[in-house]
Amino acid sequence: MDMANSKTTRLYYEDSHKIYFTARILDCRTNPRDGKTWETILDQTAFYPEGGGQPADHGLLCGIPVIDVKERDGEVLHITLSSLEIGKEIEGCIDWNRRLSLMQQHTGEHILSGIVHKLFGYENVGFHMGADGVTVDFNGEIFPEDIPKLERLSNQTIWADLPVIADYPPEEARNQMQYRSKKELTGPVRIVTIEDIDVCACCGVHTRRTGEVGALKIVSCQKHKGGVRLTVQMGMGALEHYGKLLDSAAQISNLLSAKQSEIAPAVERLQEEAASLRQKLAQTRKEAFEARASVLPNGQQVLFLMEAPGLSPAELRQYCSILCGKAKAAAVFSGDDSQGYKYAFGSTDIDIRSYGKALNSALQGRGGGAADLVQGSVAADAEKIQDFFRSLEIKE
């Protein structure tokens, strides 16, 4: 962050745990970006502006909500819902629960990134704090079997309650240091150090000690741009995430009438039962298609049927294949005029593809397939479909 021209003393760097403070209003103007909120500049502030991957603090100024904090041209802009009197001395209060959660996430990310760097040599190339947790991108592959070790080492670091030190080393000393940074930096550089774990250039706000992070849990690991993206829950976020999982497990347990420790076997049994029922249903459906086809006359040029909505593409193919044994070509449509029709059109004697193209052209259809069967959908109504097949001639 550019602080060279700032009129505001940044109390959050002096004490990341400061909740209450007093300040004088230096300026308050309409926000040019929306014309409905105000940008307030103070002589000092405990509100951290969005930056370095960390969202802004929220809170109150003189009882007025601060809904965002931005840094622009070196100034800290408090976005408020009402204007404030320039020159007035006021009291400010940050939302401590939000600040603590953000600090837990940011410090936890440093711990994890430092450990990944030590173990694999990978760089943190992306970092985002969101509503569903923290995502951290690394420029190398991490495998599922690596996750338990990363979690164990991260939590051991947290429980060791190590100091988290943020300072501005002199340039000469900094040039001798090895620290993580996503870009080349000039001028004063703030370095955040967790001894033997991580040394990183960072403008964010952190816990005083690693123990304040509480806990760290990696909830997913996905391939991302040649590397991986880890989604991580920390501190209060980890507790809330665990609570949601526990509530979900309790609901599933009640639905299955099974103990929570027996949910997985109960679900497997349900899947096996569902698969068996699907097989029985498919066999019953096939027998029904065969029974209905058996009463239809043989030797027709085109056997055409309109069915009620509900037949799946697989069922349409199956029914059409059965009907193809009774005619030179067969077509089955399922649907209604309001939602359109799906179809299967096939033959065991001729290449049906050209007839399928003609069908799509005449009936505003889409689809295609192989020589023996084409499949798709049409937007035409039942009368137009019937007219098409009444006039259709199948050439030898």
C-alpha positions in Angstrom: 0.0 0.0 0.0 1.2 3.5 -0.9 1.4 5.4 2.4 3.8 8.1 1.4 1.2 10.8 0.8 -1.4 9.5 3.3 -2.8 12.0 5.8 -4.1 9.1 7.9 -2.2 7.2 10.6 -2.9 3.5 10.2 -3.6 2.2 13.7 -4.2 -1.3 12.5 -0.5 -1.6 11.8 0.4 -0.4 15.3 -2.1 -2.7 17.0 -4.1 -5.3 14.9 -6.3 -5.9 18.0 -7.5 -2.3 18.4 -11.3 -2.2 18.3 -12.1 1.3 19.5 -10.4 4.6 18.5 -11.0 8.3 18.3 -10.3 10.3 15.2 -10.8 13.7 13.5 -12.7 13.9 10.2 -10.4 15.5 7.6 -12.8 15.2 4.6 -16.2 13.8 3.8 -17.5 13.8 0.2 -20.1 12.1 -2.0 -18.8 8.9 -3.4 -18.4 9.6 -7.2 -18.8 5.9 -8.0 -22.5 5.7 -6.9 -23.6 9.2 -5.7 -25.4 7.6 -2.8 -22.7 6.9 -0.2 -19.9 9.0 1.3 -16.1 8.8 1.3 -14.7 9.8 4.7 -11.0 10.4 5.4 -9.8 10.5 9.1 -6.6 11.6 10.7 -6.1 8.1 12.1 -8.0 4.8 11.7 -8.2 1.2 12.9 -10.2 0.2 9.7 -8.1 -1.9 7.3 -8.8 -1.1 3.6 -9.2 -3.9 1.1 -5.8 -5.0 -0.1 -3.3 -7.8 -0.3 -6.0 -10.4 -0.7 -7.7 -9.3 2.5 -11.2 -7.8 2.5 -11.9 -4.5 4.2 -13.0 -4.1 7.8 -16.6 -3.1 8.6 -17.9 -1.2 11.6 -19.2 2.1 12.8 -18.0 5.8 12.8 -20.0 7.9 15.2 -22.7 5.2 15.0 -22.9 5.3 11.2 -22.2 2.0 9.4 -18.9 1.7 7.5 -19.8 -0.7 4.7 -16.4 -0.7 2.9 -12.9 0.7 3.2 -10.9 1.5 0.1 -7.4 2.9 -0.5 -7.1 5.3 -3.4 -4.1 7.5 -4.2 -2.6 6.7 -0.8 -5.7 7.7 1.1 -7.9 5.5 3.3 -11.5 6.0 2.3 -14.2 4.9 4.7 -17.4 4.3 2.7 -20.4 5.4 4.9 -24.1 5.5 4.4 -24.4 9.0 5.8 -22.2 12.1 5.7 -20.1 13.2 8.6 -19.1 16.7 9.8 -15.6 17.7 8.6 -13.4 18.7 11.6 -15.5 16.8 14.1 -13.8 14.4 16.5 -15.6 11.1 16.5 -15.4 7.5 17.9 -14.8 4.6 15.6 -15.4 0.9 16.3 -14.5 -2.0 14.0 -16.5 -5.2 13.7 -14.2 -7.4 15.8 -15.6 -10.8 14.8 -15.1 -9.9 11.1 -11.6 -8.6 11.8 -10.6 -11.7 13.8 -11.9 -14.1 11.2 -10.0 -12.3 8.5 -6.8 -12.2 10.5 -7.2 -16.0 11.2 -7.7 -16.7 7.5 -4.7 -14.5 6.5 -2.3 -15.8 9.1 -3.5 -19.4 8.4 -2.8 -18.8 4.7 0.8 -17.7 5.5 1.3 -20.8 7.7 0.0 -23.2 4.9 1.9 -21.4 2.1 5.1 -21.4 4.1 4.8 -25.1 4.8 4.0 -25.9 1.1 7.0 -23.8 0.0 9.3 -25.6 2.5 8.1 -29.1 1.5 7.6 -28.7 -2.3 9.2 -25.4 -3.3 5.9 -24.2 -4.8 4.9 -20.5 -4.9 1.6 -19.1 -3.8 0.3 -17.6 -7.0 -3.2 -16.7 -6.0 -5.1 -16.0 -2.7 -8.7 -15.1 -2.1 -10.9 -14.8 1.0 -14.5 -15.6 0.2 -17.8 -16.5 1.8 -17.0 -20.3 1.4 -13.5 -20.1 2.8 -10.0 -19.2 1.6 -8.7 -20.4 -1.7 -4.9 -20.6 -2.2 -3.4 -21.4 -5.6 0.0 -23.1 -5.9 2.1 -23.5 -9.1 2.7 -27.2 -8.6 0.8 -30.4 -8.0 -0.3 -31.5 -4.6 -1.7 -35.0 -4.3 -4.5 -36.2 -2.0 -2.1 -38.2 0.1 -0.2 -35.0 0.8 -3.1 -33.2 2.4 -3.1 -34.9 5.9 0.6 -34.0 6.3 0.0 -30.4 5.3 -2.9 -30.2 7.8 -0.9 -31.8 10.6 2.1 -29.5 10.2 -0.1 -26.4 9.8 -2.0 -27.2 13.0 1.1 -28.1 14.9 2.4 -24.6 14.0 -0.9 -23.1 15.2 -0.8 -24.9 18.5 2.8 -24.0 19.0 1.5 -20.5 19.5 4.5 -18.9 17.7 4.8 -15.1 17.5 3.7 -13.4 14.2 6.1 -10.5 13.6 5.4 -7.7 11.1 8.0 -5.1 10.6 9.9 -3.0 8.0 13.5 -4.3 7.8 16.1 -1.8 6.5 16.8 -2.2 2.8 20.3 -3.6 3.4 19.0 -6.2 5.8 16.1 -7.0 3.6 18.4 -7.6 0.6 20.1 -10.4 2.6 16.7 -12.0 3.5 14.9 -14.8 1.7 11.2 -14.0 1.7 8.2 -14.8 -0.4 6.8 -12.1 -2.7 4.5 -12.2 -5.7 6.3 -9.2 -7.3 9.4 -7.0 -7.2 9.1 -4.4 -4.4 10.8 -1.1 -3.9 10.9 1.3 -1.0 9.9 0.3 2.6 8.6 -3.4 2.5 6.5 -4.8 5.3 7.7 -8.4 6.1 5.6 -10.8 8.1 7.6 -13.5 9.8 6.6 -16.8 11.5 9.9 -18.3 12.7 11.0 -21.4 10.9 7.7 -21.4 8.9 7.3 -18.4 6.7 8.8 -15.1 5.8 6.6 -13.1 3.4 6.1 -9.5 2.1 2.6 -8.6 3.1 0.5 -5.5 3.7 -2.4 -7.4 5.5 -3.4 -7.5 9.1 -2.4 -10.6 11.1 -3.0 -12.3 14.5 -0.3 -11.6 17.2 0.5 -15.3 17.6 -0.3 -18.4 15.5 -2.4 -19.8 18.3 -5.1 -17.3 17.6 -5.8 -19.0 14.2 -7.3 -21.8 16.2 -7.4 -24.6 13.6 -6.9 -25.2 9.9 -8.8 -27.6 7.7 -8.2 -28.2 3.9 -11.7 -29.0 2.5 -10.8 -29.5 -1.2 -7.9 -29.8 -3.6 -8.5 -29.2 -7.3 -6.2 -29.0 -10.3 -5.9 -25.4 -11.4 -3.9 -23.8 -14.2 -1.1 -26.4 -14.1 -1.0 -26.4 -10.3 -3.6 -26.8 -7.6 -6.2 -24.7 -5.8 -6.7 -25.5 -2.1 -9.9 -24.4 -0.4 -9.2 -24.0 3.3 -11.2 -23.2 6.4 -9.6 -21.6 9.5 -10.5 -20.4 12.9 -14.1 -19.4 13.3 -14.7 -20.3 9.7 -13.5 -23.9 10.4 -15.8 -24.1 13.3 -18.8 -22.8 11.3 -17.9 -25.2 8.5 -17.8 -28.1 10.9 -21.1 -27.1 12.4 -22.8 -27.1 9.0 -21.4 -30.5 8.2 -22.6 -31.8 11.6 -26.1 -30.5 11.0 -26.2 -32.0 7.5 -25.0 -35.4 8.9 -27.6 -35.3 11.6 -30.4 -34.6 9.0 -29.1 -37.4 6.8 -28.9 -39.7 9.8 -32.5 -39.0 10.7 -33.7 -39.6 7.1 -31.8 -42.9 6.9 -32.7 -44.0 10.4 -29.0 -44.8 10.9 -26.4 -43.6 13.3 -24.1 -40.9 12.0 -21.2 -43.3 12.1 -23.2 -45.6 9.8 -24.3 -43.1 7.2 -21.9 -44.3 4.4 -23.0 -48.0 4.6 -26.6 -46.9 4.7 -26.2 -44.8 1.6 -24.4 -47.7 -0.2 -27.4 -50.0 0.6 -29.7 -47.4 -0.8 -27.6 -47.1 -4.0 -27.7 -50.9 -4.4 -31.4 -51.0 -3.9 -31.9 -48.1 -6.4 -29.7 -49.8 -9.0 -31.7 -53.0 -8.6 -35.0 -51.1 -8.9 -33.7 -49.3 -12.0 -32.9 -52.6 -13.6 -36.3 -54.0 -12.8 -38.0 -50.9 -14.1 -36.0 -51.1 -17.4 -36.9 -54.7 -17.8 -40.6 -53.9 -17.1 -40.5 -51.0 -19.6 -38.9 -53.2 -22.3 -41.6 -55.9 -21.8 -44.3 -53.2 -22.0 -42.7 -51.9 -25.3 -42.6 -55.4 -26.7 -46.2 -56.1 -25.7 -47.5 -52.9 -27.3 -45.4 -53.6 -30.5 -46.7 -57.1 -30.7 -50.3 -56.0 -31.6 -49.1 -53.7 -34.4 -49.2 -54.9 -38.0 -46.1 -56.0 -39.7 -44.7 -54.8 -43.0 -45.5 -51.1 -42.9 -43.3 -48.7 -44.7 -43.2 -46.3 -41.7 -44.4 -47.1 -38.3 -45.1 -43.9 -36.5 -46.2 -43.5 -32.8 -46.9 -40.5 -30.6 -46.4 -41.1 -26.9 -47.2 -39.0 -23.8 -44.4 -37.0 -22.2 -42.0 -38.8 -20.0 -40.0 -41.2 -22.2 -36.3 -40.7 -21.7 -33.9 -40.6 -24.7 -32.8 -44.1 -23.8 -36.4 -45.4 -23.7 -37.1 -43.7 -27.0 -34.2 -45.5 -28.6 -35.2 -48.8 -27.1 -38.8 -48.6 -28.2 -37.8 -47.4 -31.7 -35.4 -50.4 -32.1 -38.2 -52.8 -31.2 -40.5 -51.2 -33.7 -37.9 -51.3 -36.4 -38.4 -55.1 -36.6 -42.0 -54.5 -37.8 -41.5 -51.9 -40.5 -39.0 -50.5 -43.0 -38.6 -47.4 -40.7 -40.0 -46.5 -37.3 -40.3 -43.3 -35.4 -41.4 -42.6 -31.8 -42.2 -39.2 -30.4 -42.7 -38.3 -26.7 -43.9 -34.9 -25.5 -46.7 -32.3 -26.0 -47.4 -29.2 -28.0 -46.5 -26.8 -25.2 -43.1 -28.2 -24.4 -42.1 -29.8 -27.7 -41.3 -33.4 -28.6 -38.3 -35.7 -28.4 -37.9 -38.4 -31.0 -36.1 -41.5 -32.1 -36.2 -42.4 -35.8 -34.6 -45.6 -37.0 -34.4 -48.4 -39.5 -32.6 -51.8 -39.9 -32.9 -51.7 -43.7 -31.9 -48.3 -44.9 -29.6 -45.4 -44.0 -32.0 -43.2 -42.0 -29.8 -40.1 -41.7 -31.1 -38.2 -44.8 -34.7 -38.7 -43.6 -33.7 -37.4 -40.2 -32.3 -34.2 -41.8 -35.6 -33.8 -43.7 -37.5 -34.3 -40.4 -35.5 -31.6 -38.6 -35.8 -29.2 -41.6 -39.6 -29.6 -41.8 -40.3 -29.6 -38.0 -37.8 -27.1 -36.6 -35.8 -29.9 -35.1 -32.4 -30.6 -33.9 -30.5 -33.9 -33.7 -28.6 -36.5 -35.5 -27.1 -39.9 -35.2 -25.9 -43.0 -37.0 -27.1 -44.8 -40.1 -29.6 -47.0 -38.2 -31.0 -44.4 -35.7 -31.2 -40.7 -35.3 -32.5 -38.8 -32.3 -33.3 -35.3 -31.3 -36.2 -32.9 -30.6 -38.7 -30.8 -32.6 -40.6 -27.6 -31.9 -43.6 -28.4 -34.2 -47.0 -29.4 -32.9 -48.5 -32.9 -33.1 -50.5 -32.1 -36.2 -47.5 -31.0 -38.2 -45.5 -34.1 -37.1 -48.4 -36.3 -38.2 -48.6 -34.5 -41.5 -44.9 -35.0 -42.1 -45.1 -38.8 -41.6 -48.3 -39.1 -43.7 -46.5 -37.7 -46.7 -43.1 -39.4 -46.0 -42.0 -41.9 -48.6 -39.2 -44.3 -47.9 -37.3 -45.2 -51.0 -35.9 -48.7 -51.6 
